[in-house]
Amino acid sequence: QLPANWVQRAIYKLVTSTAFDFFMLGVILANTGVMASYYYGEGTGSLHAKDTANMVFVVMYGVEAVLKVVGLGWRRYFKDWWNRLDLF
């Protein structure tokens, strides 16, 4: 059942779309690549860039969670175990 509010309905359609799933998969893979690229003796410039990238990833995961809670609602959000894992 689609939400009655048009904003919530638009967000619902976004977060339940295949494109959104693939986008978030790309974010996860990029985040994994950044985490795997750390090495001993790495320069400070490179470390700073990777730390900044990791903060961007954290923000993106937070935005994903907020969008899903708004679009799906609390009950539907917490019915999915992956969402529970993502939030905590």
N, C-alpha and C positions, 0 to 999 in steps of 0.2 A: 504494500500500500504506500503510495507516494505521499509525502508531507503536504499539508494544505497550504502552508506559507510558501510564496513563490521563491523567496531567497533560499529557504531551506530545501525546497524541491530542486532548485538549480544545483545546489551543493551536493545533494543526494545523487543526482544524475552524474555529477563530476566524479565523486568518490567511488561510485559503483561501476565506472566505465573501465573497459579494458585498457584504454590509453593511459588512464591514471595509474593502474596497476603496473604497466610497463614502464612508465616514467619513474615510479618509486623503485622498481627493480633496478633501473639504471642508476638511481641515486645510491642504492645499497651497494651495487657493484663498484661504482666510483669510490665510495667511502672505503670499501674493502681494499681497493687498489692503493688508496692513499695510506691506509694503515699498514699495509704490507710493504710499503716502499721505504719505511724508516730503516736506517742502518747506522752502525756505530761509526762515530767520527764525522757525522754529517754536518755540513756548514750551517751557521746560524740563519742565513737567509732562507735556505731550503726548509729548515725546521719551522721558521716563522710562517712560511707559505703553507706548509702542511697543517700547522696548528690553526691557521685561519680557515683553511678548507674544512677542517674538522668542526669548527664552530659553525660554519655555514651548513654543514650536514645536520648538526644538532638542531639548528633553527628549522631546517626543512622537515625533519622528523616531527618537531613540535607543531608546525603548521599542518602537517598531515593529520596528526592526532586531533587538533582542534577542528579542522574541516570535517573529519569523520564524525566527531561527536555532534557537531552542528547538523550535518546532513542526515546522519542515521538516528540521532537521538541516543541518550544514555543507555537505554535498555537494549536496543539493537546493537549498539557499539559493543557492549560488554557480553553479548551472546557469542561473539566470535573470539575464540581463544587467542588468535594471532593479535587481535587488537588489545587484549589484556596484556599480552607479552610486550607489545610495542609501547604501551603507556607506562608500564612499570619495569 
